[in-house]
Amino acid sequence: MDVVMWAREPIGGPFALVDHQGRTRTDADFRGSLMVVYFGYSYCPDICPTDLLAIGQAIDQLGPAGEAVQPLFVTVDPARDTPDHLAEYVPLFHPRLIGLTGSAEAVSQAAEAYKVYFRRADGDDRDSYAVDHSAFIYLIDRDGGYLGFVPPGTPPDRLAAAIRPHLARRDR
């Protein structure tokens, strides 16, 4: 957590994942847009849907300027969060939200780059389990550089306020 709080190590970086429409996407695809990046999973019972809803509402609160923001949802449960499943899930939160998944290795590499903790919780049922994970909302500049994070549970108006200053200028 200290790494994220104080940016003591680089945060963010290259990834190659599959979006909810089955296309391979890399971090370079989003250059020129501010990114709001969230790691979670679709079967999460509490914080993930709340944060994804807040992200969508924050983008809407930004009005036309929100078009410069690309929200990304990166799963930490690629076994269940397939592109087809994410295609049904992500539009529930915002029409421009892109869901990203991939092999367990590719997801782990992306999570490591963003300093995301995740671990499948022990459970009896192989199809019904929880995934413990950190839930920071990352803000990434137009060039892919780390701007900072917003904690989980941040209301949409405060999230919009955190994004707004970066819309008015070119960072880095």
Summary of the structure (lengths in Angstrom):
residues: 172
radius of gyration: 15.0
end to end distance: 24.3
largest distance: 50.4
contacts: 537
relative contact order: 0.22
helix: 36%
strand: 23%
